[in-house]
Each structure stands twice: as structure tokens, then as C-alpha cells.
Amino acid sequence: MLVGAFAVAHTPQLLIRPETEDRALVLRVHAAMRRVKERLEALRPDVLAVIAGDHVEAFFLDAVPALAVYVGRECAGTFGPYRYRLDIHEPLARAIVEQGIERGFDLLYTQDAKLDYAFYVPLHFVMPEPARPIVPLHVNVYLPPQPTPARCHAWGQALGEILRARPERVALIASGGMSHFPGTDRYASPEFEYDRGLLEALAEGRGRELARVTGEELDKRGNIELRTWITLLGAVGDARADVYCYEPSWHHGNAVVEWPVGDPA
Amino acid sequence: MSHGALEEAHYRFPPSSAYALNHCLYAIKSDRAFAERYLADSDAAVAEMRLSEGERTDLRRMDRDALVARGAHPYLVFMAGLRLKMLAEPGSLEYF
């Protein structure tokens, strides 16, 4: 069953802060992430299903999957001095692959890929105690051509149906966003007003509207990573978003959001 | 979608002509041992990478716009630069 749904920023400067970053802002985002951790502890999930976009870490140009699932006993990665190893909930991961393919989504699965910091950064801050196993769900956001927002939304709808029919209590977490343009001449000028408009729509339960945005628009608005949110929105339907925080830094719209999804009892 | 719209995107299809360049940036970003060799002697580290002289020059300067114009993926340029900074100046960072 699906007991919770969240979106959490993963910008690496939240984990490793250079002098260029406003420390007070970083701490405010940490506080919002701490609320997610507390909420997860109250929701008592058995497993966290994390939707994130690989930053050309697990998948380089030798193979670029649109949608992928990590299946196995554990997964690991590194970022700077951080070495992380996380248990995978293998029965759920395998069920997602098998049932996703049965439903017409040609998922790639991996039992041996590095886990990108897009998965790790949110979990570093929101992993409930005791730690839960995860299922990493990859959506290609950085290597064009990426899956369309409509396809991400449809996959999220199928994923939501799969999770709701499972015996485990599952919390879904979308990692990433909002507006930012790393490595481009737009780095210092994200589209914060666009983000705020999106958050208003999400707070009104209009998440399905994001299924209709185009890939070009996401690129233009610095929101290619919103594909992870759009996937989650397919699973949560018309639930209204509770925006824990929106903290625009000089280069990144940091958001932390919950979608209350049904009766968690 | 017009061809023009694709060309104007911030993140574009990585041209195969830039494969070696992107592979080098990927190695700096994701392979710590390679990044350390690169910091110690960038010319020696990239010697086996089949880069053109122009690519080596732009890489040495970490000239973002020039690298991206050659087909480097902007994110790889960004994170390769950040990873080198993390290695070269670890004391300037706060870890949470």
C-alpha cells in the first residue's frame, strides 16, 4: 500500500556546502527535510521507493535507459568523502519490474549499477530510524532524448497501482528539482516564478496538469528533473501538495513537499 | 518539435564527436583515482583519452562555454569542475 508521498531537493550543496552557499538557507532546507523524516517515522513505511534521475553516474553513454529499476540485495555509491550502501527491498523491486513490464513499460533493471547522489542526498537527511530498505527507481532526466512528461505520468499511474496492491507499506519519494541550470549560462538565473506557479497548482491538487507540459518547456524552465515529480504525481492523483518549504538560492529552487495520500492507518 | 528547438535546448543530445571529451569529464566526475591523477598532472592523465589539442586546451582551462560548444554535456562540465574543487580545496567545504 502507498502510505506517503514526498518530493525532496537533492542539490549537492545541501550535503557539502561551499562558501558560495547561504548557510541559513541550507539549514532551513535541512529543517524541512527533518520534518519529512519525522513524518516518515509516523507513517511507519516498510520500504522507501525513491524516484530519481541519475546524474550520468550509473549510466554513461554506453547505455541510456529511460526508466530503470535497481533490483538486488543492496546498492552503493560514493559522493566526495561519503560512502553509502543501502539495502534494497528486493521482493518489491522485482514486483515493480515484473508488473511494470506486464503493463507495457519496457523497464531496464540493474543488479550492478552505482547509486547516484540524487538518491543518496535526500536519504541522508530523511531516512527514518531505524533505516528502511529502498527501491531506487530511475528516470532519465539529463541525457536527451528523455522520456516525455506524459510517459512519466503514465508510468507513475501504473507504479501507484502496483504499490497500492502490495502488502508492504510504501512511501514514495521524488528526488530533485526545482528550477536550476547546472553547467549552462543560465546557472545564476533560474525560473523561480515558474516554480512558485507550479507549487500553487500542486497545492490545489492540479498535479495531473504537469503531464501535459512538454519536454522543451521543462528544459527552458530549468526543470528537466521534474520528471521525477511528474512520475510521482501519476501515483498520487489529485492529492493536494503540502509545501514544507520553497527556498530559492542564487542558482536553485529548493523545495520540500508532501502529498498526503489516503489513510495511513 | 522543430530541429531549431532542439538546438536551442540547454541540454542537448550528446554528439558522438564529443564522446571522448564526455568520457574524460565523466572520469573526472566519477572516478576519484582518475580525478587525483588529473589534478596532479592533467596532460599525463588525459594522454590516453584521444582528445584533440583544442579539447585539451579548453579542458585545461575548464572553459565551460567552449567545452559545451564542442558537445560536452553541461552537467558533466559543471560536476567535473566541482569535483576537482572538492578534491583540491576540501577545507573550504562544510559537510553535513
Interface residues (C-beta under 8 A of the other chain):
Chain A: P12 L14 L15 I16 R17 P18 E19 R23 V26 H30 H55 V56 E57 F60 L61 T78 G80 P81 K114 H124 F125 Y142 L143 P144 P145 F181 P182 G183 T184 D185 R186 Y187 E216 D219 K220 G222 I224
Chain B: M1 A5 L6 A9 H10 Y11 R12 F13 P14 Y19 N22 H23 Y26 K29 S30 R32 R64 D65 V68 H73 P74 Y75 L76 V77 F78 M79 L82 R83 K85 M86 P90 S92 L93 E94 Y95 F96
